[in-house]
Amino acid sequence: MSVLSFLCQNLKGSFKRKIGLLQTEEDNFLRKNKMSPKSKKLFNIIILGIAFMFIFTAFQTCGNVAQTVITNLNNTNFHGSGYTSMAIIYGVFSASNLISPSVVAVVGPQLSMFVSGLFYSIYIAVFIQPFTWSFYTASVFIGIAAAVLWTAQGNCLTINSDENTIGRNSGIFWALLQSSLFFGNLYIYFAWRGKIHISGLELTFFSGVYGTCIGAVNRFGTEEKSLIGLSGIFIGIGEILGGGFFGLVNKDNRFGRNPVVMLGIVVHFLAFYLIFYNIPNDAPIASFKGTDNRAYMNPSKELAILCSFLLGLGDSCFNTQLLSILGFLYSEDSAPAFAVFKFVQSICAAIAFFYSNYLLLQWQLLIMAVVGFFGTISFFTVEWEAAAFVARGSDYRSI
């Protein structure tokens, strides 16, 4: 046996012993408080959501502001792109989903999430002293970690749910996760208020295109940078309200998941139209000086923030129902199902963040509208076929 293999086995054993101690402490806590098995599963979902909230408070906030920060960094010795980083992350993410089910099966979902979470912290630490090479190298590692993290998350969510609670639990998890947008961006709003240029020591990660667009509009005045944080807050509010509400609605599942997905696409179409009408076309690719152009009206800060809320609300419609249907369809073998889902999703995200370096806003909105329409039709088809199989008494997982 090699020294490396010996060290890996000992490290794995150490982690498992620590997790075993945590599980024992959790069991003792639950026994003292006389929790039923159903209450224990709900407790696990809440803990899962809170853990992801802490991880993604930094991760998603940085994603919302990264391209704006990196544009300022490019005036120094740092020459990177948040969009390119995102393309690398999701490209590696998609490829790593081919092996992530095996990792989760061998190591277990708890240890998989713990180790993956450490990589998120390491990635953000790269920006204490940023270099272009370390930025892109860390993007590769975070892509691998993300694949394992989200496969393990889907597995853990499914283990702690059944066909009657998967919808509720998906909503609870999503609302807790997206609370991270509120807390992190609240800091950005106050810290960047009145600033025109952003320090390179600000933590950064990959960029959300809409936050970059808002930060590039000079007609918003000195508040343009702090509006990125306010935008993230309202995206988070939409996500939280949507996740919480749809989690409660899923208790009465007479109408299935399709109405919620339909609401999501309508809300997103409305947001896309208002963004097209309000934000200049060159905003996603503007230089660090921003853009003085206008769209079809003088840019409105209030309308921009309303669109942020609509984007968050629509996103929660899609994601809560996707988590719900995957956990329901593949309750006995969830890890491969969530890995395939993330594989397709991450490929699309990698492509989108690659073309975000080059395409004007109008073309990006058009692509999202077309793909969103066909994605909604695909979801409807799966939901209808699943309902038909259940009505005939067939095995739901054979679809």
Disulfide bonds with the S-S distance in Angstrom:
none
